[in-house]
Amino acid sequence: MTSMTKTARPQHRKSLAEIARAPSESRGTWRTYLLLTSVLLVSAFPVYWMFVIASSTEEAVAQIPPSVVPGSQLLVNLSEVFTMQDVYFTASLINSFIVSTVVTASVLFFCSLAGFAFAKLRFKGRNGLMIVVILTLTVPNQLGVVALYILMGKLGWNGTLLAVIAPGLVTAFGVFYMRQFIMNAIPDELIESARMDGALTMRVYWSIVLPAIRPALAVLGLLTFVATWNDFQWPLIQLNGTEFPTSMVALSDLASGNYVIFRRVLAGAFVATVPLLLLLLLGGRQIVRGIMEGAVKS
């Protein structure tokens, strides 16, 4: 019996080692890499084409076959974009950065705080309130534009950046996303042990919850910043015709008129896209990490 046990244990250990090495030894086939490369090229081609036209003359837009080689007029086109008197493009980039940064910081704080409350605190009506939050995701934003415009007018904020920032300070998606992540990432026993040590609710949130949900905060922050930067409808309603537009409103001004100069439009679009590309390149790993952690823990 003893000899059988001794011979069985090495086999058991070997099988566990093989199982542990199995995921790292798996490699994608050449078809997988070919498919991924093709998807990457197709996805990146619009950005490249935008750069080609932004650096070319106006004749390149109508050229057949179309040119795929960048020109030498990028600085000239950018100079025209930034010096146009009726399009405040420099101010629009600054305003977009201000709006996106403030909205992102607010969403991260309020949504993580609300998600913590819905996930770990016990209070009356918690499930009902969560259902209401989720139901708001089904309501199109267009339905509330008129009421929101009237509300901003009552506050005296119409035509200012405050009217663009205020509606996005907290989002239903952010609350739901943080609630789901906190429920799976933080055990209830950890919260209870902190309370036994005398930690209050805000202390638990600041010292335990926030460090544990950093990957989720990175994902939500990147998604919120990109969505706010690219928002067009509400900033157009509030800031069109003012000296304080956002980048998307400024691009619509570039594309307006009886004759559209596409090299200017795409030069401005390229400048407005660069910050997002840099942000995604710097934070791409955080997005993947946050998604994978949520998938594994759920």
C-alpha positions, 0 to 999 in steps of 0.5 A: 500500500505504501509503495503504491502511494509513493509511486502515485504521488509523483504521477499526480505532481507531474500531471499538475505541472503539465496542467499549469504549463498548458496555458503558457505552451499554447500558441496561436496558429499563423491563421490567427496572426493573419486574421489579427493583422488583417483586422488591425490594418483594416481598423487603422486604415481610416486613421492613416487615410485621414493623415494622408489627406491632412498632409496633401493638397485639395486635389488629392481628395478627388484623385483617381486612383486615390493616393495612399502616400502622405503629402508634404502640406501637413504644416500648411493645412494645420496652420490654416486650421489654427489661424481661422478666425471664425473657428476657435480650434485652439480654444476648442482643444483646451475646452475638450481637455477640460470637459473630458478631464473633469467629467472623467474624474467625477465619474470615477469618484461618484460611480465607484462610491455608488458602486461600493454602496450598491455592492457592499452596503445594506440599506432599504430599497437597494435593489429597487434603486439599482433597477432604476439605475439600470433602466435609465440605460434604456432611455435614449439621450435625445429624449431628455435634451429639451428638459435638460436645456430648460434646466440649464437655462434655469441655472443660467448655464446655457452657452457655458462649459458648465452646461456641458460638464454637469450632465456627465458628472455621473453615469448609470453605466459607470455605477453598474460597472463598478458595482459588478466589479466590486461585488466580485473583487472584494470579499465581504469578509475583508469589509467586515474585518475592517469594520471590526478594526474600527474603520468607518465607511469612507475609510473602508472605501478609501483604504480597501476598495479603491486600491482593489479596483484600480484596473476597473477604474482605468477601464472606466476612466479611459472609456469615459474620457474617449466618450466625452471627448467625442461627444457632439450633440449636447456640446453642439446644442450648448456651444454652437456659435460661441467662443468656447466650443469643444473640438467636435463642434469646431470640426463641424464648423470646419465642415460647414459652408457652401464649399468644404475644404476637406484637407482642413477638416481632416487636418483638424480631425487628425489633431483631435484624434492624436490625444485619444490615440496617445491615451489608448496606447498608454492605457491599453494594457490597463483596459485589457487587464481590467477586462480580464480580471473582471472576466476571471473573477466573475 
